[in-house]
Amino acid sequence: MTVFLRDLEARHLADLRFSEVTRALRALSSAYVERRETALADHKALDGAGKRAAFAMYYGPIHFLLVQHIVRELGIAPERGTVVDLGCGTGVAGAAVALAATPPLNVLGIDTHPWTVDEARFTYQAFGLRSDVRRGHASRTRLPADTSFVVAAFVVNELKEADRAALLREFIRLKADTAPVRILIVEPISNRISPWWPEWVDALGGRADEWKARIDAPPLVKRLAKAAGLRPDVLTARSLLVQGE
């Protein structure tokens, strides 16, 4: 984590001032809360270098720590195969799952946005993971034959309704497959953001949890949070763990 944070800061502050990133972080946070539908359309939330840097430097580390916490609490460290990070964003969820294994597993990151594909590649490399990153859609991804674990963190709520329905059908198929694949879905705790959640729990079964995790945020995240007026010390989320039949 130390190397990742050091390289992350150097990567994004090479051409930006810290004040530019914190200003962008305030705008990004506001967009996700107040203008979510328009911000997510066509990846408008990631318009501009400042917002992309803010997303990577602030949300990347806290989402890594959150998924890491969930994996540890559920005791679901994978033992073999490839971890597929659907809608990988900056790649932190897939990294958290892959690093839970001893030795760490290979990870395949899938995302539609060219910037996040490049950022995920950086993330996996910073954590020393063997990885492959491809442009693709979460609901239309052909999984490698050795896939043992699929993580979909903060992506299902961003899909259009038809794509979300297609992904649910794919997860139902994976659950019933003869080769067991575990699926971990992590989403914001807000019912407004994920009104479809009860339907997914009913359709997939598995273990559903809500999380309120206290973390010791890294210094970089604390600096950004203080400047932007955010509080990253308590992270909330909901998760659904689906085991193969």
Backbone as CSV, one residue per row, in Angstrom:
resi,resn,N_x,N_y,N_z,CA_x,CA_y,CA_z,C_x,C_y,C_z
1,MET,0.830,-1.207,0.000,0.000,0.000,0.000,0.867,1.261,0.000
2,THR,1.984,1.227,0.711,2.858,2.391,0.781,3.405,2.760,-0.587
3,VAL,3.877,1.756,-1.324,4.409,2.000,-2.668,3.315,2.531,-3.580
4,PHE,2.145,1.932,-3.503,1.006,2.364,-4.317,0.686,3.833,-4.075
5,LEU,0.591,4.236,-2.807,0.250,5.619,-2.477,1.346,6.587,-2.924
6,ARG,2.584,6.185,-2.719,3.696,7.050,-3.141,3.676,7.260,-4.650
7,ASP,3.517,6.166,-5.388,3.517,6.269,-6.846,2.264,6.982,-7.351
8,LEU,1.162,6.786,-6.658,-0.096,7.428,-7.038,0.020,8.945,-6.942
9,GLU,0.578,9.407,-5.827,0.742,10.846,-5.636,1.696,11.426,-6.681
10,ALA,2.806,10.765,-6.899,3.772,11.250,-7.894,3.155,11.271,-9.291
11,ARG,2.370,10.263,-9.605,1.759,10.151,-10.934,0.813,11.311,-11.216
12,HIS,-0.029,11.653,-10.239,-1.087,12.630,-10.494,-0.721,14.062,-10.131
13,LEU,0.303,14.243,-9.336,0.725,15.615,-9.008,1.902,16.073,-9.861
14,ALA,2.276,15.272,-10.840,3.358,15.675,-11.736,2.972,16.904,-12.543
15,ASP,1.693,17.009,-12.926,1.242,18.126,-13.765,0.109,18.932,-13.133
16,LEU,-0.229,18.627,-11.880,-1.317,19.327,-11.195,-0.860,19.815,-9.829
17,ARG,-1.412,20.932,-9.386,-1.176,21.399,-8.028,-2.155,20.705,-7.092
18,PHE,-1.737,20.542,-5.841,-2.599,19.887,-4.857,-3.936,20.624,-4.741
19,SER,-3.891,21.951,-4.780,-5.114,22.745,-4.669,-6.067,22.476,-5.831
20,GLU,-5.524,22.190,-7.007,-6.376,21.864,-8.156,-7.085,20.534,-7.934
21,VAL,-6.393,19.586,-7.343,-6.991,18.277,-7.094,-8.074,18.378,-6.024
22,THR,-7.827,19.134,-4.959,-8.843,19.251,-3.903,-10.079,19.997,-4.407
23,ARG,-9.880,21.000,-5.259,-11.022,21.699,-5.849,-11.833,20.737,-6.719
24,ALA,-11.135,19.912,-7.473,-11.814,18.923,-8.305,-12.513,17.867,-7.458
25,LEU,-11.914,17.507,-6.333,-12.528,16.522,-5.443,-13.844,17.037,-4.880
26,ARG,-13.894,18.310,-4.523,-15.151,18.895,-4.046,-16.213,18.824,-5.135
27,ALA,-15.829,19.148,-6.356,-16.783,19.096,-7.464,-17.223,17.664,-7.755
28,LEU,-16.288,16.739,-7.685,-16.594,15.335,-7.941,-17.542,14.778,-6.891
29,SER,-17.273,15.073,-5.627,-18.128,14.613,-4.538,-19.530,15.174,-4.682
30,SER,-19.630,16.441,-5.023,-20.934,17.073,-5.218,-21.681,16.444,-6.382
31,ALA,-20.958,16.154,-7.451,-21.590,15.559,-8.623,-22.178,14.189,-8.308
32,TYR,-21.446,13.371,-7.545,-21.926,12.039,-7.207,-23.155,12.096,-6.300
33,VAL,-23.219,13.113,-5.433,-24.326,13.199,-4.480,-25.527,13.923,-5.071
34,GLU,-25.281,15.059,-5.719,-26.376,15.937,-6.123,-26.771,15.806,-7.592
35,ARG,-25.843,15.409,-8.437,-26.128,15.350,-9.881,-25.690,13.998,-10.428
36,ARG,-26.056,12.959,-9.720,-25.523,11.631,-10.003,-25.851,11.157,-11.410
37,GLU,-27.111,11.293,-11.821,-27.516,10.740,-13.111,-26.773,11.412,-14.260
38,THR,-26.683,12.726,-14.230,-25.988,13.417,-15.317,-24.484,13.230,-15.220
39,ALA,-23.961,13.116,-14.007,-22.518,12.955,-13.837,-22.047,11.614,-14.362
40,LEU,-22.864,10.582,-14.205,-22.463,9.247,-14.632,-22.667,9.017,-16.119
41,ALA,-23.512,9.833,-16.729,-23.772,9.665,-18.152,-22.504,9.937,-18.958
42,ASP,-22.154,8.945,-19.760,-20.977,9.074,-20.631,-19.708,9.450,-19.865
43,HIS,-19.610,9.014,-18.625,-18.404,9.231,-17.807,-18.090,10.713,-17.582
44,LYS,-19.120,11.556,-17.514,-18.874,12.986,-17.334,-18.214,13.284,-15.998
45,ALA,-18.394,12.396,-15.029,-17.768,12.625,-13.719,-16.253,12.623,-13.815
46,LEU,-15.711,12.014,-14.854,-14.262,11.922,-15.009,-13.732,12.871,-16.079
47,ASP,-14.523,13.883,-16.428,-14.050,14.883,-17.358,-12.959,15.716,-16.700
48,GLY,-11.839,15.837,-17.335,-10.778,16.703,-16.849,-9.768,15.980,-15.981
49,ALA,-8.511,16.422,-16.096,-7.413,15.786,-15.355,-7.584,15.930,-13.851
50,GLY,-8.129,17.046,-13.394,-8.300,17.258,-11.965,-9.251,16.249,-11.343
51,LYS,-10.395,16.020,-11.987,-11.370,15.060,-11.461,-10.823,13.635,-11.519
52,ARG,-10.104,13.322,-12.561,-9.534,11.982,-12.658,-8.495,11.767,-11.551
53,ALA,-7.675,12.787,-11.310,-6.682,12.686,-10.235,-7.370,12.566,-8.877
54,ALA,-8.418,13.339,-8.656,-9.149,13.284,-7.384,-9.779,11.914,-7.179
55,PHE,-10.352,11.372,-8.248,-10.971,10.046,-8.167,-9.943,8.996,-7.793
56,ALA,-8.788,9.053,-8.453,-7.744,8.056,-8.209,-7.114,8.208,-6.838
57,MET,-6.801,9.434,-6.442,-6.047,9.676,-5.212,-6.897,9.580,-3.958
58,TYR,-8.188,9.883,-4.069,-9.055,9.848,-2.881,-9.899,8.569,-2.849
59,TYR,-10.710,8.375,-3.865,-11.621,7.226,-3.844,-10.888,5.907,-4.058
60,GLY,-9.781,5.933,-4.807,-9.023,4.704,-5.005,-8.567,4.065,-3.705
61,PRO,-7.800,4.791,-2.869,-7.336,4.199,-1.605,-8.461,3.789,-0.660
62,ILE,-9.512,4.618,-0.536,-10.549,4.250,0.439,-11.369,3.060,-0.062
63,HIS,-11.552,2.945,-1.364,-12.269,1.770,-1.870,-11.411,0.512,-1.739
64,PHE,-10.107,0.651,-1.898,-9.217,-0.488,-1.655,-9.353,-0.956,-0.204
65,LEU,-9.273,-0.022,0.745,-9.359,-0.374,2.168,-10.726,-0.954,2.512
66,LEU,-11.780,-0.439,1.894,-13.117,-0.940,2.170,-13.283,-2.371,1.674
67,VAL,-12.891,-2.640,0.432,-13.009,-4.002,-0.103,-12.097,-4.950,0.668
68,GLN,-10.912,-4.500,1.009,-10.001,-5.310,1.817,-10.651,-5.683,3.154
69,HIS,-11.313,-4.720,3.785,-12.011,-4.969,5.057,-13.125,-6.007,4.876
70,ILE,-13.905,-5.864,3.819,-15.010,-6.792,3.579,-14.495,-8.210,3.340
71,VAL,-13.456,-8.336,2.532,-12.887,-9.657,2.238,-12.361,-10.310,3.515
72,ARG,-11.687,-9.536,4.352,-11.162,-10.079,5.609,-12.284,-10.499,6.551
73,GLU,-13.297,-9.652,6.680,-14.392,-9.956,7.604,-15.197,-11.167,7.148
74,LEU,-15.342,-11.341,5.838,-16.091,-12.481,5.314,-15.238,-13.738,5.226
75,GLY,-13.921,-13.586,5.337,-13.027,-14.743,5.263,-13.086,-15.446,3.930
76,ILE,-13.001,-14.675,2.850,-13.218,-15.260,1.518,-11.986,-15.115,0.620
77,ALA,-10.808,-15.184,1.186,-9.596,-15.094,0.367,-9.588,-16.220,-0.661
78,PRO,-9.518,-15.898,-1.950,-9.476,-16.956,-2.968,-8.151,-17.700,-2.913
79,GLU,-8.152,-18.915,-3.397,-6.945,-19.750,-3.315,-6.336,-20.081,-4.660
80,ARG,-7.024,-19.816,-5.740,-6.543,-20.261,-7.054,-7.181,-19.401,-8.135
81,GLY,-6.723,-19.624,-9.372,-7.381,-19.041,-10.529,-7.160,-17.546,-10.687
82,THR,-8.040,-16.936,-11.467,-7.969,-15.517,-11.802,-9.104,-14.752,-11.142
83,VAL,-8.774,-13.580,-10.617,-9.773,-12.652,-10.090,-10.187,-11.721,-11.225
84,VAL,-11.469,-11.667,-11.522,-11.976,-10.763,-12.557,-12.603,-9.557,-11.882
85,ASP,-12.098,-8.391,-12.229,-12.540,-7.111,-11.657,-13.434,-6.438,-12.691
86,LEU,-14.763,-6.626,-12.552,-15.711,-6.096,-13.527,-15.962,-4.613,-13.279
87,GLY,-15.931,-3.824,-14.347,-16.086,-2.387,-14.170,-15.018,-1.881,-13.227
88,CYS,-13.768,-2.251,-13.529,-12.686,-2.170,-12.539,-12.348,-0.760,-12.078
89,GLY,-12.736,0.267,-12.841,-12.336,1.608,-12.436,-10.824,1.693,-12.340
90,THR,-10.322,2.164,-11.206,-8.870,2.260,-11.038,-8.231,0.944,-10.618
91,GLY,-9.020,-0.117,-10.491,-8.462,-1.450,-10.245,-8.282,-1.822,-8.783
92,VAL,-8.741,-0.976,-7.862,-8.426,-1.222,-6.457,-9.192,-2.401,-5.866
93,ALA,-10.424,-2.639,-6.321,-11.196,-3.760,-5.766,-10.569,-5.087,-6.165
94,GLY,-10.215,-5.223,-7.431,-9.560,-6.444,-7.872,-8.236,-6.658,-7.178
95,ALA,-7.491,-5.559,-6.949,-6.214,-5.673,-6.239,-6.428,-6.153,-4.813
96,ALA,-7.437,-5.620,-4.133,-7.708,-6.009,-2.749,-8.036,-7.490,-2.648
97,VAL,-8.822,-8.010,-3.603,-9.180,-9.427,-3.591,-7.975,-10.284,-3.941
98,ALA,-7.259,-9.933,-4.988,-6.113,-10.740,-5.428,-5.028,-10.813,-4.364
99,LEU,-4.831,-9.711,-3.630,-3.799,-9.668,-2.598,-4.188,-10.433,-1.338
100,ALA,-5.462,-10.795,-1.219,-5.893,-11.579,-0.059,-5.413,-13.014,-0.143
101,ALA,-5.034,-13.442,-1.335,-4.554,-14.818,-1.531,-3.054,-14.889,-1.272
102,THR,-2.593,-16.085,-0.913,-1.160,-16.336,-0.715,-0.743,-17.527,-1.578
103,PRO,0.077,-17.270,-2.620,0.529,-15.962,-3.107,-0.599,-15.228,-3.807
104,PRO,-0.432,-13.937,-4.076,-1.483,-13.179,-4.755,-1.839,-13.790,-6.106
105,LEU,-3.105,-13.644,-6.477,-3.592,-14.234,-7.721,-3.475,-13.260,-8.893
106,ASN,-3.584,-13.812,-10.089,-3.689,-12.978,-11.283,-5.014,-12.229,-11.257
107,VAL,-5.031,-11.057,-11.876,-6.271,-10.282,-11.923,-6.501,-9.787,-13.345
108,LEU,-7.749,-9.852,-13.772,-8.170,-9.319,-15.065,-9.126,-8.166,-14.810
109,GLY,-8.759,-6.960,-15.245,-9.609,-5.793,-15.089,-10.337,-5.473,-16.377
110,ILE,-11.632,-5.168,-16.248,-12.476,-4.852,-17.400,-13.173,-3.527,-17.152
111,ASP,-13.041,-2.591,-18.078,-13.767,-1.326,-17.961,-13.933,-0.719,-19.349
112,THR,-14.907,0.180,-19.477,-15.189,0.795,-20.775,-14.385,2.061,-21.000
113,HIS,-13.929,2.712,-19.947,-13.302,4.027,-20.063,-11.801,3.882,-20.319
114,PRO,-11.275,4.514,-21.340,-9.839,4.357,-21.629,-8.937,4.847,-20.513
115,TRP,-9.344,5.897,-19.787,-8.499,6.382,-18.691,-8.459,5.372,-17.556
116,THR,-9.607,4.807,-17.179,-9.611,3.863,-16.064,-8.849,2.593,-16.417
117,VAL,-8.898,2.180,-17.685,-8.124,1.015,-18.108,-6.641,1.257,-17.858
118,ASP,-6.167,2.430,-18.218,-4.758,2.767,-18.002,-4.450,2.880,-16.513
119,GLU,-5.386,3.451,-15.753,-5.172,3.615,-14.311,-5.169,2.279,-13.595
120,ALA,-6.047,1.368,-13.999,-6.071,0.029,-13.394,-4.771,-0.703,-13.667
121,ARG,-4.258,-0.549,-14.865,-2.974,-1.174,-15.201,-1.872,-0.670,-14.256
122,PHE,-1.874,0.639,-14.001,-0.916,1.222,-13.057,-1.111,0.650,-11.650
123,THR,-2.348,0.552,-11.212,-2.641,0.061,-9.866,-2.137,-1.363,-9.673
124,TYR,-2.482,-2.247,-10.584,-2.048,-3.638,-10.455,-0.525,-3.735,-10.439
125,GLN,0.112,-2.945,-11.276,1.572,-2.964,-11.320,2.169,-2.435,-10.021
126,ALA,1.573,-1.368,-9.455,2.081,-0.793,-8.212,1.993,-1.792,-7.059
127,PHE,0.999,-2.665,-7.103,0.847,-3.688,-6.067,1.607,-4.971,-6.407
128,GLY,2.304,-4.984,-7.522,3.101,-6.149,-7.891,2.291,-7.332,-8.368
129,LEU,1.115,-7.074,-8.924,0.237,-8.158,-9.351,0.425,-8.487,-10.830
130,ARG,0.332,-9.765,-11.151,0.269,-10.177,-12.549,-1.143,-9.883,-13.035
131,SER,-1.237,-9.170,-14.161,-2.560,-8.689,-14.538,-2.715,-8.541,-16.039
132,ASP,-3.969,-8.436,-16.427,-4.351,-8.094,-17.789,-5.503,-7.105,-17.653
133,VAL,-5.493,-6.064,-18.469,-6.553,-5.060,-18.409,-7.084,-4.858,-19.822
134,ARG,-8.405,-4.893,-19.949,-9.019,-4.796,-21.269,-10.207,-3.836,-21.233
135,ARG,-10.433,-3.186,-22.373,-11.663,-2.406,-22.513,-12.809,-3.357,-22.821
136,GLY,-13.877,-3.231,-22.079,-15.030,-4.091,-22.280,-16.149,-3.674,-21.345
137,HIS,-17.308,-4.223,-21.567,-18.482,-3.862,-20.774,-18.748,-4.935,-19.725
138,ALA,-19.084,-4.490,-18.521,-19.290,-5.427,-17.409,-20.354,-6.476,-17.719
139,SER,-21.373,-6.105,-18.454,-22.471,-7.045,-18.717,-22.242,-7.908,-19.952
140,ARG,-21.112,-7.679,-20.656,-20.856,-8.435,-21.885,-19.407,-8.922,-21.909
141,THR,-18.970,-9.509,-20.818,-17.585,-9.948,-20.686,-17.495,-11.463,-20.684
142,ARG,-16.622,-11.997,-21.517,-16.369,-13.431,-21.509,-15.267,-13.717,-20.484
143,LEU,-15.591,-14.471,-19.465,-14.641,-14.721,-18.385,-13.620,-15.783,-18.780
144,PRO,-12.376,-15.642,-18.326,-11.376,-16.684,-18.586,-11.800,-18.015,-17.973
145,ALA,-11.315,-19.093,-18.543,-11.704,-20.427,-18.076,-11.285,-20.676,-16.633
146,ASP,-10.207,-20.013,-16.176,-9.728,-20.252,-14.816,-10.255,-19.236,-13.811
147,THR,-11.311,-18.505,-14.166,-11.885,-17.525,-13.238,-12.388,-18.223,-11.979
148,SER,-11.933,-17.756,-10.823,-12.401,-18.326,-9.556,-13.175,-17.309,-8.725
149,PHE,-13.009,-16.024,-9.039,-13.621,-14.984,-8.221,-13.935,-13.788,-9.111
150,VAL,-15.149,-13.282,-8.987,-15.554,-12.063,-9.695,-15.913,-11.010,-8.667
151,VAL,-15.318,-9.839,-8.785,-15.686,-8.728,-7.916,-16.253,-7.617,-8.788
152,ALA,-17.401,-7.098,-8.370,-18.044,-5.978,-9.057,-18.313,-4.917,-7.992
153,ALA,-17.410,-3.948,-7.893,-17.485,-2.958,-6.820,-17.896,-1.596,-7.363
154,PHE,-19.023,-1.110,-6.910,-19.516,0.219,-7.252,-19.712,0.393,-8.758
155,VAL,-20.122,-0.685,-9.408,-20.342,-0.610,-10.853,-21.779,-0.933,-11.242
156,VAL,-22.450,-1.831,-10.518,-23.792,-2.251,-10.932,-24.749,-1.068,-10.912
157,ASN,-24.607,-0.186,-9.927,-25.508,0.980,-9.838,-25.309,1.950,-10.996
158,GLU,-24.166,1.870,-11.679,-23.884,2.788,-12.783,-24.355,2.258,-14.131
159,LEU,-24.830,1.023,-14.168,-25.266,0.434,-15.431,-26.670,0.887,-15.807
160,LYS,-26.926,0.907,-17.106,-28.283,1.133,-17.571,-29.125,-0.092,-17.227
161,GLU,-30.426,0.107,-17.161,-31.314,-0.964,-16.674,-31.171,-2.253,-17.477
162,ALA,-31.098,-2.142,-18.797,-30.988,-3.349,-19.625,-29.657,-4.054,-19.377
163,ASP,-28.590,-3.292,-19.220,-27.284,-3.897,-18.956,-27.245,-4.532,-17.570
164,ARG,-27.899,-3.906,-16.610,-27.941,-4.473,-15.267,-28.707,-5.793,-15.272
165,ALA,-29.786,-5.855,-16.023,-30.555,-7.098,-16.118,-29.721,-8.190,-16.784
166,ALA,-28.950,-7.826,-17.798,-28.095,-8.807,-18.481,-27.013,-9.332,-17.540
167,LEU,-26.448,-8.447,-16.723,-25.420,-8.879,-15.777,-26.013,-9.791,-14.708
168,LEU,-27.212,-9.493,-14.264,-27.865,-10.371,-13.285,-28.062,-11.763,-13.860
169,ARG,-28.478,-11.846,-15.102,-28.652,-13.164,-15.734,-27.318,-13.900,-15.813
170,GLU,-26.242,-13.182,-16.113,-24.930,-13.812,-16.187,-24.481,-14.315,-14.816
171,PHE,-24.750,-13.555,-13.782,-24.377,-13.983,-12.427,-25.196,-15.202,-11.995
172,ILE,-26.463,-15.242,-12.368,-27.286,-16.411,-12.067,-26.714,-17.642,-12.773
173,ARG,-26.270,-17.458,-14.016,-25.657,-18.563,-14.757,-24.373,-19.024,-14.086
174,LEU,-23.529,-18.061,-13.662,-22.272,-18.418,-13.004,-22.516,-19.183,-11.712
175,LYS,-23.538,-18.780,-10.996,-23.847,-19.463,-9.739,-24.213,-20.927,-9.965
176,ALA,-24.887,-21.196,-11.068,-25.348,-22.562,-11.344,-24.342,-23.375,-12.129
177,ASP,-23.222,-22.769,-12.525,-22.234,-23.460,-13.349,-21.585,-24.602,-12.578
178,THR,-21.075,-25.569,-13.303,-20.424,-26.712,-12.656,-19.085,-26.332,-12.032
179,ALA,-18.402,-25.328,-12.594,-17.145,-24.832,-12.011,-17.487,-23.661,-11.092
180,PRO,-17.351,-23.846,-9.780,-17.798,-22.811,-8.848,-17.002,-21.516,-8.978
181,VAL,-17.703,-20.422,-9.105,-17.121,-19.082,-9.146,-17.788,-18.249,-8.068
182,ARG,-16.980,-17.689,-7.184,-17.547,-16.815,-6.158,-17.678,-15.398,-6.707
183,ILE,-18.748,-14.724,-6.324,-19.035,-13.377,-6.792,-19.211,-12.469,-5.580
184,LEU,-18.514,-11.344,-5.577,-18.671,-10.344,-4.531,-19.113,-9.038,-5.177
185,ILE,-20.298,-8.593,-4.806,-20.843,-7.329,-5.300,-20.804,-6.325,-4.152
186,VAL,-20.238,-5.168,-4.387,-20.150,-4.116,-3.371,-20.783,-2.862,-3.949
187,GLU,-21.676,-2.260,-3.167,-22.411,-1.098,-3.654,-22.593,-0.073,-2.527
188,PRO,-22.892,1.176,-2.888,-23.224,2.158,-1.854,-24.411,1.684,-1.025
189,ILE,-24.464,2.121,0.201,-25.496,1.648,1.122,-26.838,2.315,0.867
190,SER,-26.843,3.388,0.100,-28.054,4.169,-0.144,-29.072,3.402,-0.980
191,ASN,-30.316,3.339,-0.489,-31.386,2.705,-1.255,-31.751,3.534,-2.480
192,ARG,-31.543,4.834,-2.410,-31.835,5.694,-3.553,-30.918,5.370,-4.725
193,ILE,-29.660,5.068,-4.418,-28.695,4.764,-5.466,-28.893,3.352,-6.014
194,SER,-29.257,2.421,-5.144,-29.382,1.013,-5.559,-30.757,0.448,-5.206
195,PRO,-31.829,0.995,-5.801,-33.169,0.496,-5.475,-33.408,-0.931,-5.938
196,TRP,-32.555,-1.431,-6.841,-32.673,-2.778,-7.390,-32.079,-3.841,-6.461
197,TRP,-31.431,-3.422,-5.371,-30.698,-4.349,-4.502,-31.542,-5.517,-3.996
198,PRO,-32.753,-5.307,-3.448,-33.543,-6.449,-2.951,-33.819,-7.490,-4.033
199,GLU,-34.043,-7.033,-5.255,-34.285,-7.977,-6.359,-33.064,-8.856,-6.593
200,TRP,-31.874,-8.260,-6.538,-30.645,-9.029,-6.749,-30.410,-10.015,-5.615
201,VAL,-30.685,-9.607,-4.398,-30.515,-10.511,-3.259,-31.465,-11.699,-3.394
202,ASP,-32.705,-11.436,-3.785,-33.677,-12.513,-3.964,-33.272,-13.450,-5.101
203,ALA,-32.763,-12.888,-6.183,-32.440,-13.693,-7.363,-31.168,-14.517,-7.173
204,LEU,-30.200,-13.955,-6.441,-28.899,-14.613,-6.325,-28.709,-15.355,-5.010
205,GLY,-29.496,-14.998,-3.997,-29.266,-15.606,-2.689,-27.931,-15.160,-2.146
206,GLY,-27.272,-16.042,-1.422,-25.968,-15.683,-0.877,-26.078,-14.895,0.414
207,ARG,-24.977,-14.269,0.782,-24.904,-13.532,2.035,-24.889,-12.037,1.764
208,ALA,-25.880,-11.330,2.293,-25.960,-9.880,2.143,-25.581,-9.218,3.465
209,ASP,-24.719,-8.208,3.395,-24.264,-7.498,4.587,-24.264,-5.994,4.339
210,GLU,-24.386,-5.248,5.435,-24.166,-3.811,5.398,-22.983,-3.504,6.300
211,TRP,-22.141,-2.583,5.853,-20.879,-2.322,6.514,-20.768,-0.869,6.939
212,LYS,-20.210,-0.684,8.116,-19.833,0.632,8.621,-18.445,0.455,9.221
213,ALA,-17.442,0.613,8.368,-16.072,0.270,8.737,-15.284,1.513,9.124
214,ARG,-14.682,1.477,10.295,-13.787,2.561,10.714,-12.388,2.239,10.203
215,ILE,-11.785,3.188,9.524,-10.457,2.959,8.969,-9.522,4.091,9.395
216,ASP,-8.252,3.777,9.379,-7.229,4.798,9.560,-6.784,5.205,8.159
217,ALA,-7.353,6.298,7.669,-7.082,6.711,6.299,-5.611,7.055,6.120
218,PRO,-5.041,6.721,4.980,-3.645,7.078,4.705,-3.455,8.598,4.730
219,PRO,-2.240,9.068,4.997,-1.983,10.519,5.056,-2.441,11.263,3.808
220,LEU,-2.232,10.692,2.623,-2.652,11.352,1.395,-4.157,11.594,1.391
221,VAL,-4.920,10.580,1.787,-6.374,10.691,1.811,-6.804,11.710,2.867
222,LYS,-6.147,11.704,4.023,-6.484,12.669,5.065,-6.247,14.100,4.608
223,ARG,-5.146,14.336,3.909,-4.850,15.676,3.407,-5.913,16.134,2.411
224,LEU,-6.282,15.254,1.504,-7.309,15.589,0.529,-8.657,15.826,1.203
225,ALA,-8.988,14.961,2.148,-10.270,15.072,2.834,-10.375,16.380,3.614
226,LYS,-9.319,16.737,4.319,-9.322,17.974,5.105,-9.502,19.186,4.208
227,ALA,-8.793,19.211,3.093,-8.871,20.349,2.186,-10.230,20.433,1.489
228,ALA,-10.863,19.267,1.269,-12.134,19.241,0.546,-13.344,19.180,1.464
229,GLY,-13.124,19.100,2.770,-14.232,19.042,3.718,-14.946,17.711,3.759
230,LEU,-14.215,16.628,3.545,-14.799,15.288,3.570,-14.322,14.525,4.798
231,ARG,-15.029,13.452,5.127,-14.686,12.639,6.298,-14.586,11.175,5.895
232,PRO,-13.366,10.697,5.666,-13.194,9.319,5.208,-12.937,8.310,6.324
233,ASP,-13.125,8.703,7.590,-12.756,7.817,8.694,-13.737,6.660,8.868
234,VAL,-14.988,6.830,8.420,-15.976,5.752,8.490,-16.514,5.509,7.081
235,LEU,-16.349,4.288,6.600,-16.773,3.937,5.251,-17.993,3.026,5.327
236,THR,-18.993,3.305,4.523,-20.201,2.481,4.499,-20.368,1.823,3.133
237,ALA,-20.976,0.656,3.132,-21.250,-0.053,1.880,-22.184,-1.220,2.189
238,ARG,-22.710,-1.817,1.157,-23.433,-3.077,1.274,-22.750,-4.073,0.342
239,SER,-22.826,-5.328,0.717,-22.180,-6.353,-0.117,-23.073,-7.559,-0.237
240,LEU,-22.869,-8.279,-1.334,-23.570,-9.543,-1.562,-22.522,-10.550,-2.016
241,LEU,-22.359,-11.606,-1.247,-21.432,-12.677,-1.580,-22.218,-13.866,-2.091
242,VAL,-21.917,-14.284,-3.310,-22.630,-15.382,-3.956,-21.643,-16.521,-4.170
243,GLN,-21.955,-17.677,-3.648,-21.115,-18.854,-3.798,-21.678,-19.748,-4.884
244,GLY,-20.826,-20.441,-5.613,-21.288,-21.385,-6.621,-22.075,-22.526,-5.997
245,GLU,-22.994,-23.084,-6.751,-23.840,-24.179,-6.225,-23.122,-25.520,-6.338
